[in-house]
Amino acid sequence: MSADLNAATHGARAAMVDRLVSDGVLTDCRLREALLRVRREVLLPHAYVRVSGPGADPIEWRLLQGAHPEDREEWFGLIHSDESILLQRDGEPLDALRRGPVSGGHMSSMSTYTPATVGALQALRVEPGHSFLDLGTGPGVSLALAAAVTGPGHATGVEHDGHMSAFARRNVDDLALGATVVEGDALDGHPAGGCYDRIHSGIGVPCVPTAWVQQLAPGGMLLTTLATRTPSWPGQVLVTRTPAGEVEAVLKGTQRGYRPMFGHRWLTALDHRARIEADPGRSRPTTLAPPADDAYGFWIAAAHMLGNGSLVRDFQAETMTIVAPDDDSWAVAGPGDGTVRVHGRRDVWAELEDLHARWDEAGRPDRHVVELPDGGGPQHVVSGTGRNALTWTLPALATVPRQDAMTTPSQGPVAAVSPAPLPTGTHPRSPS
């Protein structure tokens, strides 16, 4: 690396860290040093930029190659920004990508945008000497940062895609951090490595895999996204194993979370947007004002309890708009006048009214306890106390296709979701 480029990369990393600190995202001193140390240009040597707008088919992309003089400035700014970096279409090989315009395909791997990675690693409180397991490691950004904190020989990443695992292994090795990348099914964890002090999952799951819990060491922590069919209201589960070996798990709603793996069909409001604008539905009175975006305790309950995650929100709409795509139904909140407009056979807003009343009676809980039976079995969620508590049962892991039996990439890439509301210019996030 030339002296000028070396200075530029140091400067870009320092500016990125300063931004994260000033935004209140980055507070951990060890992670701050890791972000300054890990050379992102090694892990993210190229990037796709989407050219076409929402709903375009086929999607038009442009591939930036960091080594190319005409791409370098845009690529360099992108990989040090707060954007996720799009890296792979449809599981393609990564050793002979051609720069320039590309048509079609769907992203099968991206890097998680940096604030989300920082938030996850800080929640796990990674420390030197911790054994760290990164599941769905993608290009290895979170793995590399964790390795810079834990020290050589303590961090392992598992990636199912052979092309991506080879790509990440080569680049992580070039950083000389002592991290390991193995190819395998993230749902199995990495039993060959024993038990881990910290486990980070870069894929969303419908329930917590028993294998992950079994590989959590006493005093350990596990963090994953608990996903439903709706990308609008993800939840984050923090599992801890006490020094005595007891397992505790807490689910909290969050603004962003990771996507599930291939084969998972996401709901979308995009197909209904024009119809809703043309006919919002019949108006009726309501006593429920649109719940706040940060009422995460309510929204995570809605994601799980209302039609098994069959509702999705259009965050681009002028007023709160909730759609049930499978039932061709929607609700559009009035502009602060005590009314709501509903369309279709499902009164979506009535379901929200009922659930909100139950959430009130339960004490407006913002955290939900997940019961993880020893040796597997149904996982139940409970929030609140007494007869007014909200409860539901999580779907079995078998409802999500295994990574060795993928359906077509168009049914949903291994990526991560940013529900809402998103800053301008952000992308769906993915395993880092």
VENRAKA-V13249 format. One record per run of one state. SS is the DSSP state (2 for helix, 1 for strand, 0 for the rest). FROM is the first residue (numbers start at 1). TO is the last residue. If there is no record, write none. Layout:
SS/FROM/TO
SS/FROM/TO
//
This chain:
0/1/2
2/3/22
0/23/28
2/29/37
0/38/39
2/40/43
0/44/45
1/46/50
0/51/59
1/60/65
0/66/71
2/72/79
0/80/84
1/85/89
0/90/99
1/100/103
0/104/106
1/107/111
0/112/113
2/114/124
0/125/131
1/132/135
0/136/140
2/141/150
0/151/154
1/155/159
0/160/161
2/162/175
0/176/179
1/180/183
0/184/185
2/186/188
0/189/190
2/191/193
0/194/195
1/196/205
0/206/209
2/210/214
0/215/215
1/216/226
0/227/234
1/235/241
0/242/246
1/247/253
0/254/255
1/256/258
0/259/269
2/270/278
0/279/281
1/282/285
0/286/295
2/296/305
0/306/311
1/312/313
0/314/320
1/321/324
2/325/327
0/328/328
1/329/333
0/334/338
1/339/343
0/344/347
2/348/361
0/362/367
1/368/371
0/372/379
1/380/383
0/384/385
2/386/388
0/389/389
1/390/393
0/394/396
2/397/399
0/400/408
2/409/411
0/412/415
1/416/418
0/419/432
//
